[in-house]
Each structure stands twice: as C-alpha cells, then as structure tokens.
Amino acid sequence: MKLRHYIIMSPILLVLTGCFGHSANTGQEDNIVTLDADFNSESPSYTDFFDRVETIPLETNDSSLIATASKILVADDRIVILDFKSSTVKKFLSDGSYLGQIGNKGQGPEEYLMVYDISYNKDRQYLSMLSPYGEIVNYTLDNKFVDRVELPAKPNYWAAEWINGDRMMTWSAVESDEPGVCLIDPYSGTEFMTDWYNCLEFDLLSMNPFGLYDGKPYFAGSLTNDVYEITADSLKLSYRWDFGKDNISENYRESLRNIDDRQIRHDKVRDDLGKDNHKYDFKNNWQTDKYYIALMLISPYPDVRYKSAVYSKENKSGVCFSKFKEGMTFMPVYVNDEYVLCQIPETELDIYNGITDSKLVYNEDDNIVLAKYYFKK
C-alpha cells in the first residue's frame, strides 16, 4: 500500500493574473467567533475527542485503486472518492468493499473529460462532477447519467458545492477585479450573489474552500484565518482562527501583493510555505455541533506534512497538532457530527492495529486505508 496524499498541491496556471484586488466584503464584524489555539500545542490523546476508532481498508483490485484521494465524501452510506490524478470517481461501501466507478470518462454526450471537484445533491440524489471548463455532469450513485449543465461563464472553475436542490456555491481562481465566489442556480444560470475579490496566487493555494453546517454554507480563502458564511447577498465573516504570534500577518500578505512580477509572486508564495511568515495554508474547515476543525498544510512537496486545529465549543479552547499522543497522524478528509474520516499513512498501520481489533498488513500495491474516529457523545 503506497501512501497517497489526500491534498494535492495546486498546479501553476499557464496565465497568472494580477494581485491588486481586495478580500471579500466582510460586512459588519459584530459577533465574530474567535478560535484561540496554540499553534504548537502538545499532542492530545485521541480519547480526548473520540470514543473509538475503526479502520476501513479499501478493497484492492485493478479497478479500485486510488492514486490521489483529492476529495472524499459520504453519500447514502457510500464512500465516494475523487481521484484527481486519473480524473475518476470511485465508490465503496462503509466496510471498504468496492462498488465501482461513477461516471464515464470520454468525449461522448454522457461522459466527461476532467473532474476538479465533486458534490452530492441530497435533494435530487445525484453526484455532480465539476469540469474546470464550466459545466457539471450529473450521475446517480448507481452510475446512471442524469444530465450536463453549463455554468455561468468563468475563466476556470476549481470547486463547487450544493447547498440544497437548486442552489450551488462555486469558486474560481480569477483576476483580482472579478468575483471568485458565486451563489448560483446552475439550471437557470442565475447568479444570486458574487463576492471574493482576491489575489489569484493566494487562491491557488486552496482547493477545498467550501463547507456546510446546520444548513448554512461557508467559505474559507487561503492566506487568511477567516471563514465566511455565504449569505444571499455577500460573504459574511463568521469565525476566525487566532494562533497569536504564529498568525500570517496582513503585512506579509500586503508585501506579496506589492510584487509586480506575477511569476516571482507565485514562486515566493510557494517557497515561503512553512517558514516564519507563512507557517501554514488552510486546506479545509469544518464545523460540528461540538467542534471547529481545520486542516492545514505546513510543509510543501516533497516533504508534505499537515497539522490540524481542533477547537471545542464547550470548553472554548483549541489545540493544533500533527499527531495524537498515541502516534497517529490526524489528517481529516471528511467530517460530520458523528465521526471523522482520516487517511492512514502506511507507516502507522501497526499503531492502529494496537488500538483497534485490526490486523492490517502492509503490501506495497494495496489500496488506501481509512480510519473512522467516532466523536464522544
């Protein structure tokens, strides 16, 4: 089983745009929740948050192998995984049994060429595959083609998430004078809200900026600790991570914006990651009934490393860490109110064997293995 990274590093676009825009319209900053957390906390025990852990080895065969698990979601108790490298979507039962591929790659009317993101529409009960060329191709979970829908014209699309049956939020890495976040009805083409005027080089660091909690959609940009609620008319600042002296400063962001050469600016953003002025990049933010959770990249390719931030709503305290005290890397790939899914590095299989009833054995060509952490009730 080869360790396959969950988060892929953003590719360099052929055309890089200017960086003279402003961040989202935050509106009033009243009632903003501040999540204080020590960026260098001591490692907690997994039992501080979770009752138990299960392991889910995904079935290995010639059709089921995942090269890069760039997004994982759970729909109707099926684990659905986007493999960005091969641009395929595969589904598994909750025990890891392989169920097959969703969608068909090709140039036919019921096929797709490339997938940058996936989202499940619970109301319509189909899975949407986002093409960077401005369309979604929809399939049922049983791999039946539904339709393909052209989205409002944008230079490129990077992420999309259904809010309900007919409302979708989309994100595009665009020039700083264009809105990157849109609230739309894909079928009518209506744009209800547009916002987020930002630096493209910053935005290229983020690949999974959307989240849902309590029926509300949220957006988190890169190189900022702020998370916004997507409302009917703007982005409303909702909560903010605060790592004290380890925060990425506005002065640093402004110094990047003042670099005229776009390629130099892009290279500096990439090369600075993990250093004093730029210690992290947010890759995902989640919210549950009890916790705020975030995943941050803290070291780029080839030495890819992550750190997670967990903030307790009850205790009003947060921690940042890479591994639990027991030695397991905590790298969430999917979060809901009941559990967290993580991808298990191959080097940690023995640790999981020690704390579960698993008898996992490392084989070089095995598929990835997931850990399922159940929250304390």
C-alpha positions in Angstrom: 0.0 0.0 0.0 1.6 3.2 -1.1 0.8 6.4 0.9 -1.3 8.6 -1.4 -1.6 12.2 -0.4 -5.1 13.4 0.3 -4.5 17.1 -0.6 -2.9 17.7 -4.0 -0.6 20.8 -4.5 -2.3 23.4 -6.7 -0.9 23.4 -10.2 0.6 26.6 -11.7 -1.8 28.0 -14.2 -0.5 29.0 -17.6 -1.6 32.6 -17.1 -1.2 34.2 -13.7 -3.1 37.3 -13.1 -2.5 40.5 -11.1 -2.9 40.9 -7.3 -4.5 44.2 -6.8 -7.9 43.3 -5.5 -9.3 43.2 -2.0 -10.6 40.4 0.0 -14.2 39.6 0.5 -16.9 42.0 1.6 -16.9 41.1 5.3 -19.8 43.4 6.2 -20.1 44.0 9.9 -17.7 42.1 12.1 -20.0 42.0 15.1 -20.5 38.7 16.8 -17.4 37.1 15.1 -16.3 34.0 16.9 -12.6 33.9 17.6 -11.0 30.5 17.9 -7.8 30.8 20.0 -5.4 28.0 19.6 -1.7 27.4 20.3 -0.1 26.6 17.0 2.5 24.4 18.8 0.3 22.6 21.3 1.2 19.4 23.0 -0.3 16.4 21.3 -3.6 15.4 22.8 -4.8 11.8 23.1 -7.4 10.7 20.6 -9.6 9.8 23.6 -9.9 13.5 24.4 -12.3 13.8 21.5 -13.3 10.3 20.3 -14.9 7.2 21.8 -13.4 4.7 19.5 -11.6 4.2 16.1 -12.3 1.8 13.3 -10.2 1.0 10.3 -11.6 0.7 6.7 -9.2 -0.9 4.2 -10.5 -0.1 0.8 -10.8 -3.1 -1.4 -7.8 -3.6 -3.7 -8.3 -4.7 -7.3 -7.2 -3.5 -10.7 -10.3 -1.2 -10.9 -10.5 0.2 -7.4 -7.0 1.6 -6.8 -6.8 5.3 -5.8 -3.8 7.2 -6.9 -4.6 10.5 -5.3 -7.6 10.8 -2.9 -8.1 14.6 -3.5 -11.7 14.6 -2.1 -13.7 12.2 0.0 -17.4 12.4 0.8 -20.1 10.1 2.2 -23.4 9.9 0.4 -26.1 7.5 1.4 -23.6 5.5 3.4 -21.3 5.1 0.4 -17.8 6.5 0.5 -17.2 8.4 -2.7 -13.6 9.4 -3.7 -12.4 11.7 -6.4 -9.0 10.6 -7.8 -7.7 13.9 -9.2 -4.7 12.2 -10.9 -6.8 9.9 -13.0 -9.8 12.2 -13.0 -12.1 9.3 -11.9 -14.7 8.9 -9.1 -15.0 5.6 -7.3 -17.4 4.4 -4.6 -17.1 2.0 -1.7 -19.4 0.5 0.9 -18.8 1.7 4.5 -16.7 -1.5 5.1 -14.4 -0.7 2.2 -15.9 -3.1 -0.4 -15.6 -1.7 -3.9 -18.8 -0.8 -5.7 -17.5 0.6 -9.0 -16.9 3.8 -10.7 -19.3 6.7 -11.1 -19.4 8.5 -14.4 -17.7 7.6 -17.6 -14.6 9.3 -18.9 -14.6 10.2 -22.6 -15.9 12.6 -25.2 -19.4 11.3 -25.6 -22.6 13.1 -24.6 -22.9 11.2 -21.4 -19.2 11.3 -20.5 -16.7 13.8 -19.0 -13.1 14.8 -19.8 -11.9 16.1 -16.5 -13.1 16.5 -12.9 -11.8 19.1 -10.4 -14.5 18.6 -7.7 -17.5 16.5 -6.7 -20.6 17.3 -4.7 -23.6 15.3 -3.7 -27.1 16.8 -4.2 -29.2 15.2 -1.5 -32.5 16.6 -2.7 -32.0 15.4 -6.3 -30.0 12.4 -5.2 -27.2 12.7 -7.7 -23.5 13.4 -7.8 -22.2 16.4 -9.6 -18.7 16.4 -11.3 -17.3 19.8 -11.9 -15.3 20.5 -15.0 -12.8 23.4 -15.0 -14.3 24.3 -18.4 -17.6 25.4 -16.9 -20.1 22.6 -16.6 -21.3 20.0 -14.2 -22.0 16.4 -15.3 -24.5 14.7 -13.1 -24.8 10.9 -12.3 -26.8 8.9 -9.8 -24.7 6.9 -7.3 -25.7 3.8 -9.4 -23.8 5.4 -12.3 -26.7 6.4 -14.4 -26.2 9.6 -16.4 -28.7 12.4 -15.4 -27.7 15.5 -17.4 -24.9 18.0 -18.0 -25.4 21.7 -17.1 -23.4 24.7 -18.4 -22.4 27.1 -15.7 -22.1 30.9 -16.0 -19.1 31.8 -18.0 -15.8 32.0 -15.9 -12.2 31.6 -16.9 -12.0 28.4 -14.9 -13.8 26.6 -12.1 -12.0 24.9 -9.2 -14.7 24.0 -6.6 -18.4 23.6 -6.3 -20.7 22.5 -3.5 -24.5 22.0 -3.5 -26.4 23.8 -0.7 -29.8 22.4 -1.5 -31.6 21.0 -4.5 -31.2 24.1 -6.7 -28.6 26.3 -5.1 -24.8 25.8 -5.6 -21.8 27.7 -4.5 -18.8 27.8 -6.9 -15.3 29.1 -6.6 -13.0 30.2 -9.4 -9.4 31.4 -9.4 -9.8 34.6 -11.3 -8.3 38.0 -11.8 -8.5 40.3 -8.8 -11.2 42.5 -10.3 -13.5 39.5 -10.8 -15.6 37.8 -8.1 -14.3 34.3 -7.2 -17.2 33.1 -5.2 -20.7 32.8 -6.6 -24.1 31.6 -5.4 -26.0 30.3 -8.4 -28.9 28.2 -9.7 -27.0 26.0 -12.3 -30.1 25.2 -14.2 -31.3 28.7 -14.9 -27.8 30.2 -14.9 -28.9 32.8 -12.3 -26.2 34.3 -10.1 -27.7 35.3 -6.8 -24.5 36.6 -5.2 -20.9 37.2 -6.3 -18.1 38.2 -4.0 -14.4 37.5 -3.0 -12.1 39.8 -4.9 -8.6 38.5 -4.1 -5.2 37.7 -5.3 -5.1 34.7 -7.7 -1.7 33.5 -6.4 -3.2 33.3 -2.9 -6.3 31.5 -4.1 -4.3 28.8 -5.9 -3.3 27.5 -2.5 -6.8 26.5 -1.7 -8.5 23.5 -3.3 -11.4 22.7 -0.9 -12.7 26.0 0.3 -16.4 25.2 1.0 -18.2 23.6 3.9 -21.8 23.1 5.2 -23.0 23.3 8.8 -26.6 23.5 10.1 -27.8 24.1 6.6 -25.6 27.1 6.1 -22.7 27.3 3.5 -19.3 28.5 4.4 -16.2 29.6 2.5 -12.6 29.9 3.6 -9.9 31.5 1.5 -6.2 30.9 1.6 -3.5 33.0 3.4 -6.2 34.1 5.9 -7.6 32.7 9.1 -11.1 33.9 8.3 -14.2 31.7 7.5 -17.2 33.3 5.9 -20.9 32.4 5.8 -22.3 32.6 2.3 -25.4 34.7 2.5 -28.0 35.8 -0.1 -26.1 39.0 -0.8 -22.5 38.7 0.3 -19.9 36.8 2.3 -20.4 37.5 6.0 -17.4 36.9 8.3 -18.4 34.1 10.7 -15.4 32.9 12.6 -11.6 33.4 12.7 -8.7 31.2 13.9 -6.2 33.0 16.1 -2.8 31.5 16.5 -1.3 34.6 18.2 2.3 35.3 17.2 2.1 32.5 14.6 -0.7 34.1 12.5 0.0 35.1 8.9 0.1 38.9 9.1 -1.6 41.4 6.9 1.8 43.0 6.4 3.1 39.8 4.9 0.1 39.5 2.6 0.5 43.1 1.5 4.2 42.6 0.8 3.2 39.8 -1.6 0.6 41.9 -3.3 3.2 44.6 -3.9 5.4 42.3 -6.0 4.7 43.3 -9.6 6.1 40.3 -11.4 3.4 37.6 -11.2 5.8 34.6 -11.6 8.0 35.9 -8.8 5.0 36.4 -6.6 3.7 32.9 -7.3 7.1 31.4 -6.6 7.5 33.3 -3.3 4.1 32.2 -2.0 5.1 28.6 -2.8 8.7 28.8 -1.4 7.7 30.7 1.8 5.3 27.9 3.0 6.5 26.5 6.3 8.7 29.5 7.1 8.3 32.2 9.7 6.0 34.5 7.7 3.9 31.7 6.2 3.7 28.7 8.5 0.5 27.2 7.2 -2.1 27.1 4.5 -5.7 26.2 5.3 -6.9 23.3 3.2 -10.3 22.5 4.8 -12.5 23.9 7.5 -15.4 22.0 9.1 -17.8 22.7 11.9 -19.8 20.2 14.0 -22.2 20.6 16.9 -19.2 20.4 19.3 -16.1 21.4 17.4 -14.5 23.6 14.8 -11.9 21.6 12.9 -9.3 22.7 10.3 -6.7 21.0 8.2 -3.5 23.0 7.4 -0.6 22.2 5.1 2.6 23.1 6.9 5.3 21.7 4.5 5.1 21.5 0.7 6.0 18.8 -1.7 8.1 16.6 -1.5 8.1 16.7 2.3 4.3 17.0 2.6 3.1 17.5 6.2 -0.1 18.6 7.8 -1.3 20.0 11.1 -4.9 20.0 12.4 -6.6 22.6 14.6 -9.5 21.5 16.8 -11.5 24.0 18.9 -14.0 22.9 21.5 -17.2 24.9 21.6 -18.0 23.7 25.1 -14.5 24.4 26.6 -13.7 27.4 24.4 -10.2 26.2 23.9 -8.2 24.9 20.9 -5.2 22.9 20.0 -3.0 22.5 16.9 -1.1 19.3 16.3 0.0 16.8 13.7 -0.2 13.6 15.6 -2.1 12.2 18.6 -0.1 11.3 21.7 -0.6 7.6 20.6 1.3 8.4 17.4 -1.5 8.5 14.7 -1.4 11.4 12.3 -4.7 13.3 12.4 -5.4 14.4 8.9 -9.2 14.7 8.4 -10.6 14.0 4.9 -14.3 14.1 5.9 -16.2 15.4 8.9 -19.8 15.2 10.2 -21.4 15.3 13.6 -20.9 11.6 14.2 -17.4 10.8 13.0 -14.2 11.9 11.2 -12.5 10.0 8.4 -8.7 10.1 8.0 -6.3 8.5 5.6 -3.9 6.2 7.4 -0.2 6.6 6.4 1.3 3.1 5.7 3.9 3.7 8.5 1.2 3.9 11.1 -0.7 0.7 10.4 0.9 -1.1 13.4 -0.2 1.8 15.7 -3.8 1.3 14.6 -3.5 -2.4 15.0 -2.6 -1.8 18.6 -5.6 0.4 19.4 -8.2 -1.5 17.4 -9.1 -5.0 16.5 -7.5 -4.6 13.1 -4.8 -6.9 11.7 -3.6 -4.6 8.9 -0.6 -5.8 7.0 1.4 -3.5 4.6 1.5 -4.6 1.0 3.1 -2.2 -1.5 0.2 -2.3 -4.0 -2.7 -2.2 -1.6 -5.3 0.5 -1.8 -5.5 3.2 0.8 -6.8 2.6 4.3 -9.2 5.0 6.2 -9.6 5.5 9.9 -13.0 6.3 11.3 -13.0 8.3 14.5 -16.3 8.4 16.4 -16.9 11.5 18.4 -17.8 11.2 22.1 -21.5 11.5 22.7 
